[in-house]
Amino acid sequence: MTDQPDAKSFRDAMRAFVGNCSVLTVGACDEATGLVVTSGISLSADPALILACVNRTSSSWPLFSPGAAFGWSSLGAAHQGVAERFSGFGGVKGPARYAGADWESVAGAQLLVGAPTAFACTVDEKIDRATHSIIIGRIHAIRTAPETGALIYWNGQYRSLS
């Protein structure tokens, strides 16, 4: 038991939570980028709002400005490669993260073709807290492919659920 947890102890403990892996895509052309999040959840059904937490040291963070279009694609069982690229494995950055997968442009957002669920959003609000910003997204379009399973993150590893 840790009475006064430090950042490493906290991160290690958080790995015990099972998280659905999603990719947030933002920016366009040479500035297209994105990241993997396990912090994404629904906020409201009416109006349709979602939220995710983005580390302010992320290269994607500056592009999440109020009104900016972004995509939210949950990852299916076959999308581990997408998760690794958007996590920056091997130093992959920017537009190179989109390689090896099919993307659809919807309402100015890039959505992963074949994602179990994908949302085209705009940034409704950005709230800074400690090391992260809470990104609240207003949903403009939804795509679904529920037969694709899910990719989860647990105990420091990606795992597929069919």
C-alpha positions as CSV (number, residue, x, y, z in Angstrom):
1,M,0.0,0.0,0.0
2,T,1.3,3.4,-1.0
3,D,0.1,6.3,1.3
4,Q,1.6,9.1,-0.8
5,P,1.7,7.9,-4.4
6,D,4.2,9.4,-6.8
7,A,3.4,9.6,-10.5
8,K,5.0,6.3,-11.4
9,S,3.1,4.4,-8.7
10,F,-0.1,6.0,-9.9
11,R,0.5,5.2,-13.6
12,D,1.4,1.6,-12.7
13,A,-1.8,1.2,-10.6
14,M,-3.9,2.7,-13.5
15,R,-2.7,-0.1,-15.8
16,A,-4.9,-2.5,-13.7
17,F,-7.9,-0.8,-15.3
18,V,-9.1,-2.4,-18.5
19,G,-9.4,0.4,-21.1
20,N,-11.1,0.4,-24.5
21,C,-8.5,1.7,-27.0
22,S,-9.5,4.6,-29.2
23,V,-7.6,6.8,-31.6
24,L,-8.2,10.5,-31.7
25,T,-7.3,12.0,-35.0
26,V,-6.8,15.7,-35.5
27,G,-5.2,18.1,-38.0
28,A,-4.9,17.9,-41.8
29,C,-2.3,17.4,-44.5
30,D,1.2,17.9,-43.1
31,E,-0.2,18.6,-39.6
32,A,-2.4,15.4,-39.4
33,T,-1.6,13.5,-36.3
34,G,-3.3,11.8,-33.4
35,L,-3.0,9.6,-30.3
36,V,-4.3,6.6,-28.6
37,V,-6.5,7.1,-25.5
38,T,-8.1,4.8,-23.0
39,S,-9.7,7.7,-21.2
40,G,-12.6,8.2,-23.6
41,I,-16.2,8.0,-22.3
42,S,-19.6,9.3,-23.1
43,L,-20.7,12.6,-21.5
44,S,-24.2,13.2,-22.7
45,A,-26.7,11.7,-25.1
46,D,-28.7,14.9,-25.7
47,P,-26.7,16.7,-27.0
48,A,-24.3,13.9,-28.0
49,L,-21.0,14.7,-26.2
50,I,-18.0,12.7,-25.5
51,L,-14.8,13.4,-23.4
52,A,-11.2,12.3,-23.4
53,C,-8.2,13.3,-21.5
54,V,-5.1,14.4,-23.5
55,N,-1.7,14.9,-22.0
56,R,-0.6,18.5,-22.6
57,T,2.9,17.3,-23.7
58,S,1.4,15.3,-26.5
59,S,2.3,16.6,-30.0
60,S,-1.4,16.4,-30.8
61,W,-2.6,18.5,-27.9
62,P,-2.1,22.0,-29.5
63,L,-4.4,21.0,-32.4
64,F,-7.4,20.4,-30.1
65,S,-8.5,24.0,-30.1
66,P,-12.2,25.0,-29.6
67,G,-14.2,24.4,-32.8
68,A,-11.5,22.1,-34.3
69,A,-12.6,19.0,-36.1
70,F,-11.4,15.7,-34.7
71,G,-12.1,12.0,-35.2
72,W,-12.7,9.4,-32.5
73,S,-12.4,5.8,-33.6
74,S,-12.6,2.9,-31.2
75,L,-10.2,0.1,-32.2
76,G,-11.2,-3.3,-33.2
77,A,-9.5,-6.6,-32.6
78,A,-7.4,-6.4,-35.8
79,H,-6.2,-2.8,-35.1
80,Q,-3.2,-3.4,-32.9
81,G,-0.9,-2.0,-35.7
82,V,-3.0,1.2,-35.7
83,A,-2.7,1.5,-31.9
84,E,1.1,1.0,-32.1
85,R,1.6,3.7,-34.8
86,F,-0.7,6.2,-32.9
87,S,1.2,5.4,-29.7
88,G,4.4,6.4,-31.4
89,F,6.0,3.0,-31.4
90,G,9.2,3.1,-33.5
91,G,9.2,6.9,-33.5
92,V,6.2,7.2,-35.9
93,K,4.9,10.8,-35.9
94,G,2.4,13.0,-37.7
95,P,0.8,11.9,-41.0
96,A,2.9,8.6,-40.9
97,R,0.6,7.3,-38.2
98,Y,-2.2,7.0,-40.7
99,A,-0.2,4.5,-42.9
100,G,-1.4,0.9,-43.1
101,A,-5.1,1.6,-42.5
102,D,-8.0,3.0,-44.4
103,W,-9.5,6.3,-43.4
104,E,-12.7,8.1,-44.3
105,S,-13.1,11.9,-44.1
106,V,-16.4,12.8,-42.4
107,A,-17.3,16.4,-41.4
108,G,-13.6,17.4,-41.5
109,A,-12.5,14.4,-39.3
110,Q,-10.6,11.3,-40.2
111,L,-12.3,8.1,-39.1
112,L,-10.9,4.6,-39.2
113,V,-12.7,2.5,-41.7
114,G,-13.9,-0.7,-40.0
115,A,-13.8,0.8,-36.4
116,P,-16.4,-0.7,-34.1
117,T,-17.6,2.9,-33.5
118,A,-16.3,6.1,-34.9
119,F,-17.4,9.7,-34.3
120,A,-16.8,12.9,-36.3
121,C,-16.6,15.6,-33.7
122,T,-15.6,19.2,-33.0
123,V,-14.0,20.4,-29.8
124,D,-16.8,21.9,-27.7
125,E,-14.6,22.7,-24.7
126,K,-11.0,22.2,-23.5
127,I,-10.5,22.2,-19.7
128,D,-6.9,22.2,-18.4
129,R,-6.2,20.2,-15.2
130,A,-2.7,19.3,-14.0
131,T,-0.8,17.5,-16.8
132,H,-3.9,16.9,-19.0
133,S,-6.7,18.6,-20.8
134,I,-10.2,17.3,-20.8
135,I,-11.4,17.5,-24.4
136,I,-15.2,17.6,-24.7
137,G,-16.3,16.7,-28.2
138,R,-19.6,17.5,-29.9
139,I,-20.6,14.6,-32.2
140,H,-21.7,15.4,-35.7
141,A,-21.6,11.9,-37.3
142,I,-21.4,8.3,-36.2
143,R,-20.1,5.2,-38.1
144,T,-20.4,1.6,-36.6
145,A,-19.1,-1.8,-37.4
146,P,-19.8,-3.8,-34.3
147,E,-18.7,-7.2,-35.7
148,T,-15.1,-6.1,-35.6
149,G,-14.5,-7.0,-31.9
150,A,-12.4,-4.7,-29.7
151,L,-8.9,-3.8,-28.8
152,I,-8.3,-3.2,-25.1
153,Y,-5.3,-2.1,-23.0
154,W,-4.7,-4.0,-19.8
155,N,-1.6,-4.4,-17.6
156,G,0.7,-2.6,-20.1
157,Q,-0.4,-4.6,-23.1
158,Y,-2.8,-4.4,-26.0
159,R,-5.2,-7.4,-26.2
160,S,-7.8,-8.4,-28.7
161,L,-11.4,-9.4,-28.0
162,S,-13.4,-11.0,-30.7
